[in-house]
Amino acid sequence: MTVDLITVGRISLDLFALDIGAEFHDITGFETGVGGSPVNIAIGASRLGLRAIAFTAVGDDPVGQFLRHYLTNEGVNTDFIPVKSGRRTGMALVGVQPPDRFPLLFYRENPADIHLTIEEAKGLPLAETRALSLSGTALSRGGAHDVSLYLGEQASTRGVKTFIDLDLRPDQWSHPLAFGLHLRRALPLCDVIIGTEEEFYAALSPTPEAIMAGESVTDVAGLHERLEEFAEQHDALLVLKRGDRGVRLYENGAHMDVPGYPVEIVNTVGAGDGFASGLIYGWAVGWSWEEAARFANACGALVVSRHGCARALPYRREVEAFIRDREKPKHE
């Protein structure tokens, strides 16, 4: 059976604050969920109707059992999630203070998912797979770094469409320069690169210290010129996420803007994963990149209007209904 998508990288138990708007020290309870950008993309793709495999790793603990069970219930193939003896599964705590404060704390001291091996990667059905989705964070340390490069190379020789979400998490890197150093080796292997202005700047700039410290890009015009050049030089599609302003697509030395869908923000965590799953779905069903990005924007808008992360990822019927409702003629 053909596999539509293999995602590679981190997984975690996510604990989302139930007290929306509360300061972190006033939170009284959390809701459990699954996190990690790669597995969220796998869940999102599965909900949209694609056949997805999550290639990650969990510890030999009840948390790992919970996550594997959760993914199975979501229709994601878990046959390629090894259990790492003596390791713990990662965890993340998320505060919810809309519209723009979502404090996120990672507990990823030597997590199981960084200990993937190339031998395990060799067991993946890459020859029967249409798309591979990599993650920037997976390149930060451990065997997951080698696995990502190996699969990227293998995918390029087999004609497998390779996506990567830059997924910048500054606290997962040993040094501000490390993100760009590692990403610049991986990006030429990728066909579609997804990120924000800050993520692209940190990936392509030799001096991203300010971005890693949480500052915004100041030379936006210069960044856009660099993205056009990179897309043309590497024959890649660059997808620049810009929130409710939609996305800008860079390909063949030119760019195109695809407008977003403004919504009331409840929680932005996971919106990028919803977007990526929607983009991959649009590609998988044969749409143009403009059509796929429009659908992906709707997926991201739905996620930010809901509470949670993986739980907030939409089903195809929900996205289609959302788009129909937003694009009705105003006189109706």
C-alpha positions in Angstrom: 0.0 0.0 0.0 1.3 3.5 -0.9 2.1 5.7 2.0 1.3 9.4 1.5 3.6 10.8 4.2 6.3 10.0 6.6 7.1 12.6 9.3 10.4 12.6 11.2 11.2 14.0 14.6 10.1 14.9 18.0 7.1 13.7 20.0 5.9 14.8 23.5 3.2 14.7 26.0 1.7 18.2 25.9 -0.1 19.7 28.9 -2.2 22.7 27.9 -3.5 25.1 30.6 -7.2 24.9 31.1 -7.3 28.4 32.5 -7.4 30.5 29.4 -5.9 34.0 30.1 -4.4 33.0 33.5 -0.8 33.8 34.3 1.3 30.7 34.5 1.5 30.7 38.3 -2.3 30.9 38.5 -3.0 27.8 36.3 -5.1 25.3 38.2 -5.2 22.4 35.7 -3.9 21.1 32.4 -5.4 19.0 29.6 -3.3 16.2 28.1 -2.5 16.0 24.4 0.2 15.0 21.9 2.8 17.4 20.8 5.9 17.8 18.6 5.6 19.4 15.2 6.3 16.2 13.2 3.6 14.1 14.9 1.1 16.9 14.8 1.7 17.1 11.0 1.1 13.4 10.8 -2.2 13.7 12.8 -3.3 16.7 10.7 -2.6 14.8 7.5 -4.5 11.7 8.7 -7.5 13.8 9.7 -7.5 15.3 6.2 -7.5 11.8 4.7 -3.8 11.0 4.0 -2.0 7.8 5.0 0.7 8.9 7.4 3.5 7.3 9.3 5.1 8.9 12.4 8.8 8.1 12.6 9.9 9.1 16.1 10.7 7.3 19.4 9.3 7.1 22.9 10.6 6.0 26.2 9.8 2.7 28.0 7.3 4.5 30.2 3.5 5.0 30.5 3.8 8.4 28.7 5.2 6.6 25.6 2.3 4.1 25.8 -0.2 7.0 26.0 1.3 8.7 22.9 1.4 5.6 20.8 -2.2 4.8 21.7 -3.2 8.4 20.9 -1.6 8.3 17.5 -3.2 4.9 16.7 -6.6 6.3 17.5 -5.9 9.2 15.1 -5.2 6.8 12.3 -1.4 7.4 12.2 0.8 4.4 11.6 2.9 3.8 14.7 4.8 0.7 13.5 8.0 2.7 13.2 8.1 4.2 16.6 10.8 2.4 18.6 10.7 2.2 22.4 14.0 3.3 23.8 14.9 1.4 26.9 16.1 3.7 29.8 15.0 6.9 28.0 12.1 9.2 28.9 9.5 10.6 26.5 9.6 14.4 26.2 7.0 16.7 27.6 5.9 20.3 27.1 3.7 22.7 29.3 1.8 25.4 27.6 0.1 28.5 29.0 -2.7 30.1 27.1 -2.9 33.9 27.3 -4.5 35.1 24.0 -4.0 36.9 21.7 -0.2 36.8 21.8 1.2 35.2 25.0 1.6 31.4 25.0 4.5 30.5 27.4 5.9 27.2 26.4 8.2 25.1 28.6 10.0 22.1 27.2 11.2 19.1 29.2 13.6 17.5 26.8 16.7 16.6 28.7 18.0 13.7 26.6 14.5 12.6 25.3 13.9 9.3 23.5 13.1 10.8 20.1 16.7 12.2 19.6 18.0 8.6 19.7 16.6 7.4 16.3 19.1 5.5 14.3 19.9 5.1 10.6 19.3 1.3 10.9 15.8 2.1 12.1 15.3 4.6 9.3 16.3 1.9 6.8 13.2 0.0 7.8 10.9 2.7 6.6 8.9 2.0 3.4 10.4 5.0 1.6 10.2 3.4 -1.8 6.4 3.3 -1.4 6.1 6.8 0.1 5.0 9.9 -1.7 6.3 12.6 0.7 8.7 13.0 3.6 8.3 15.7 6.2 11.4 16.8 8.2 11.8 19.2 11.1 14.5 21.7 11.9 14.5 20.7 15.6 15.4 17.1 14.7 18.8 18.4 13.4 19.8 19.8 16.8 21.3 16.8 18.4 21.6 13.0 18.6 20.9 10.3 16.1 17.9 12.2 14.8 20.3 14.6 13.1 21.9 11.8 11.1 18.6 10.2 10.4 17.2 13.4 9.0 20.1 13.9 6.6 20.0 10.2 5.6 16.3 10.2 4.8 16.6 13.6 3.0 19.3 12.1 0.7 17.4 8.9 0.2 14.2 10.8 -0.6 16.0 12.9 -3.2 17.3 9.9 -5.1 13.9 8.2 -5.0 11.8 11.1 -6.2 10.0 11.5 -2.8 8.8 15.0 -2.3 10.6 16.4 0.8 9.1 19.0 3.0 10.8 20.7 6.0 9.3 22.9 8.7 12.1 25.0 10.1 10.5 24.7 13.5 12.9 27.0 15.4 13.0 26.2 19.1 16.0 28.3 20.4 16.4 26.4 23.7 17.0 23.2 21.8 20.3 24.4 20.3 23.7 24.5 21.8 24.6 27.9 20.3 22.7 30.6 18.3 24.8 29.9 15.2 24.1 26.1 15.4 20.6 26.3 13.9 21.8 27.9 10.7 24.9 25.8 10.4 22.8 22.6 10.5 19.9 23.8 8.5 22.0 25.1 5.6 23.3 21.5 5.1 19.8 20.1 5.0 17.9 22.6 3.0 19.4 21.7 -0.4 17.8 18.3 0.1 14.3 19.7 0.5 11.8 20.6 -2.2 9.5 22.6 0.1 10.7 24.8 3.0 8.2 26.2 5.4 8.9 28.9 8.0 8.3 32.3 9.5 10.4 35.4 8.8 12.4 34.8 12.0 12.9 31.2 11.1 14.1 31.9 7.6 16.4 34.6 8.8 18.0 32.3 11.5 18.4 29.5 8.9 19.9 31.6 6.1 21.8 34.3 8.1 25.3 33.8 9.5 24.5 36.1 12.5 21.0 35.2 13.9 21.7 35.9 17.6 19.0 38.5 17.9 16.4 36.1 16.4 17.4 33.3 18.7 16.9 35.8 21.6 13.4 36.5 20.5 13.8 39.7 18.5 11.9 40.3 15.2 13.5 40.6 11.8 14.4 44.3 11.0 15.7 43.9 7.4 12.5 42.4 6.0 13.2 43.6 2.4 16.7 42.1 2.5 15.2 38.8 3.7 12.7 38.7 0.9 15.5 39.2 -1.7 17.5 36.4 -0.1 14.4 34.1 -0.2 13.9 34.7 -3.9 17.5 34.0 -4.6 17.6 30.8 -2.6 14.4 29.5 -4.2 15.8 30.0 -7.7 19.3 28.7 -6.9 18.0 25.5 -5.2 14.9 24.9 -7.3 12.7 24.8 -4.2 9.4 26.3 -3.0 9.8 28.5 0.0 6.6 29.1 2.0 6.8 32.2 4.2 4.1 32.2 7.0 2.9 35.6 8.0 0.0 34.9 10.4 -3.3 36.4 9.4 -1.6 38.1 6.4 -1.4 34.7 4.9 1.7 33.3 3.2 4.1 34.3 0.5 5.3 31.6 -1.9 8.8 31.9 -3.5 9.5 29.9 -6.6 11.7 30.3 -9.7 12.9 33.8 -8.6 9.4 35.2 -8.1 6.8 35.3 -5.4 3.1 35.1 -4.9 1.0 36.2 -1.9 -1.9 34.0 -0.8 -4.2 35.8 1.7 -5.1 34.4 5.1 -8.3 34.1 7.1 -8.4 36.5 10.1 -10.1 34.8 13.1 -10.3 35.5 16.8 -7.2 34.0 18.4 -7.5 31.5 21.2 -4.2 29.6 20.9 -1.5 29.9 18.3 0.4 26.8 19.3 0.0 24.2 16.7 -1.2 26.5 13.9 1.9 26.0 11.9 1.5 22.2 12.1 -2.1 22.5 10.9 -0.8 24.7 8.0 1.9 22.2 7.0 -0.5 19.3 7.0 -3.0 21.3 4.9 -0.2 22.2 2.4 1.0 18.6 2.1 -2.6 17.5 1.6 -3.1 20.0 -1.2 0.0 18.9 -2.9 -1.0 15.2 -2.5 -4.4 15.7 -4.2 -2.8 17.5 -7.1 -3.7 21.2 -6.5 -1.5 24.1 -7.5 0.6 25.6 -4.7 -1.7 28.6 -4.6 -4.7 26.3 -4.0 -2.8 24.2 -1.5 -1.6 27.3 0.4 -5.2 28.7 0.6 -6.4 25.4 2.1 -3.4 25.4 4.5 -4.2 28.9 5.6 -7.7 27.8 6.5 -6.3 24.8 8.5 -4.1 27.2 10.5 -6.9 29.6 11.1 -9.1 26.9 12.5 -6.3 25.8 14.9 -5.7 29.2 16.3 -9.4 29.7 16.9 -9.5 26.6 19.1 -8.1 25.4 22.4 -5.4 22.7 22.3 -2.9 21.6 19.7 -3.3 18.2 18.2 -6.9 18.2 19.4 -7.5 21.4 17.5 -6.3 20.0 14.1 -9.2 20.1 11.7 -10.8 17.4 9.6 -11.2 17.9 5.8 -15.0 18.5 6.0 -14.4 21.3 8.6 -11.8 23.0 6.4 -14.1 22.9 3.4 -17.0 24.3 5.4 -14.8 27.0 6.8 -13.6 28.1 3.4 -17.2 28.0 1.9 -18.4 30.2 4.8 -15.6 32.7 4.5 -15.9 33.0 0.7 -19.7 33.4 0.4 -20.7 36.5 -1.6 -21.5 39.2 1.0 -25.1 39.7 -0.3 -26.0 36.1 0.6 
